[in-house]
Amino acid sequence: DLLLSNSCIPFLGSTEGLDFRTLLLDEERGWLLVGTKDHIFLLNLVDVNKNVKKIYWPAAKEKVELCKLAGKDAQTECANFIRVLQPYNRTHVYVCGTGAFHPLCGYIELG
């Protein structure tokens, strides 16, 4: 119904079937940061398909292999699922992911 009434703009940048879990909204600057499986997207609030920025941040291959050896599912558990998106200051966001059961964190510069 929303599509038929032109009441929404679907996000077309995710044809990989990504698992959207973590969101950080900044209305002042007009963007939405989205954490998914192995990816972080920076979307424009006016048009989510315009100037999409995407960071590919997978778990290390060694960690994925260890995860699989431990009996975990390669598709649904052995990846870097982004779980934390936290503003750090005006120019950076603190980000953490599961890292295939070996958590890792870092900073994203938004400039």
Wavefront OBJ file of the C-alpha trace (Angstrom):
o trace
v 0.000 0.000 0.000
v 2.818 2.412 0.839
v 4.494 1.815 -2.526
v 1.252 2.241 -4.431
v 0.487 5.520 -2.677
v 4.056 6.865 -3.153
v 4.336 7.233 0.623
v 7.746 5.600 0.908
v 11.072 5.226 -0.838
v 12.417 1.656 -0.631
v 16.142 1.233 -0.046
v 17.554 -0.359 -3.199
v 21.168 -0.680 -2.054
v 20.703 -3.982 -0.314
v 20.197 -6.754 -2.819
v 22.350 -9.098 -0.722
v 19.616 -9.940 1.799
v 21.362 -8.142 4.631
v 20.105 -8.339 8.188
v 19.308 -4.776 9.338
v 19.644 -4.576 13.116
v 21.380 -1.422 14.264
v 20.378 2.144 13.394
v 21.759 5.563 14.289
v 19.729 8.579 13.202
v 21.158 12.103 12.925
v 18.341 14.430 11.885
v 20.541 17.504 12.262
v 22.928 16.330 9.525
v 20.252 14.446 7.589
v 21.623 10.907 7.632
v 20.907 7.432 8.904
v 23.678 4.980 9.734
v 22.604 1.333 9.369
v 24.501 -1.674 10.707
v 23.963 -5.001 8.954
v 25.728 -8.293 8.353
v 29.298 -7.387 7.285
v 28.250 -3.869 6.180
v 27.621 -0.351 7.426
v 25.523 2.013 5.314
v 25.318 5.805 5.539
v 22.005 6.888 4.018
v 20.601 10.299 3.122
v 17.308 10.954 4.962
v 15.727 12.764 2.029
v 16.413 9.952 -0.437
v 17.902 6.747 0.982
v 19.138 5.740 -2.493
v 21.038 8.972 -3.172
v 24.795 9.051 -2.458
v 24.733 5.822 -0.457
v 28.018 5.194 1.301
v 28.817 1.582 2.165
v 31.589 0.063 4.255
v 32.292 -3.640 3.884
v 33.575 -4.880 7.268
v 33.608 -8.684 7.420
v 35.045 -10.829 10.187
v 38.605 -12.042 9.633
v 38.740 -15.245 7.565
v 40.533 -17.088 10.381
v 37.747 -16.156 12.817
v 35.077 -17.312 10.354
v 36.854 -20.662 9.966
v 37.125 -21.078 13.762
v 33.435 -20.267 14.052
v 32.522 -22.917 11.495
v 34.793 -25.468 13.190
v 32.897 -24.782 16.422
v 29.726 -25.982 14.699
v 28.148 -22.591 14.051
v 26.209 -21.844 10.863
v 28.408 -20.067 8.293
v 25.570 -17.909 6.916
v 23.696 -16.928 10.059
v 26.358 -16.897 12.790
v 29.883 -16.691 11.354
v 29.933 -13.100 10.159
v 30.479 -9.624 11.543
v 27.008 -8.522 12.618
v 27.156 -4.816 13.475
v 25.608 -4.374 16.929
v 26.800 -0.966 18.183
v 26.605 2.418 16.446
v 27.281 5.128 19.000
v 28.109 8.811 18.417
v 31.608 9.515 19.694
v 32.000 13.179 18.742
v 30.996 15.491 15.865
v 33.222 13.645 13.382
v 33.296 10.005 14.512
v 30.984 7.119 15.362
v 32.046 4.203 17.565
v 31.157 0.869 15.915
v 31.269 -2.714 17.200
v 30.502 -6.003 15.490
v 30.341 -9.631 16.518
v 33.363 -10.609 14.399
v 32.278 -14.274 14.118
v 32.260 -14.632 17.921
v 35.443 -12.513 18.263
v 34.050 -8.989 18.813
v 35.809 -6.047 17.225
v 35.278 -2.317 17.492
v 36.495 0.771 15.701
v 35.738 4.362 14.774
v 34.201 5.646 11.554
v 35.134 9.139 10.457
v 32.054 10.807 8.992
v 33.803 13.706 7.268
l 1 2 3 4 5 6 7 8 9 10 11 12 13 14 15 16 17 18 19 20 21 22 23 24 25 26 27 28 29 30 31 32 33 34 35 36 37 38 39 40 41 42 43 44 45 46 47 48 49 50 51 52 53 54 55 56 57 58 59 60 61 62 63 64 65 66 67 68 69 70 71 72 73 74 75 76 77 78 79 80 81 82 83 84 85 86 87 88 89 90 91 92 93 94 95 96 97 98 99 100 101 102 103 104 105 106 107 108 109 110 111
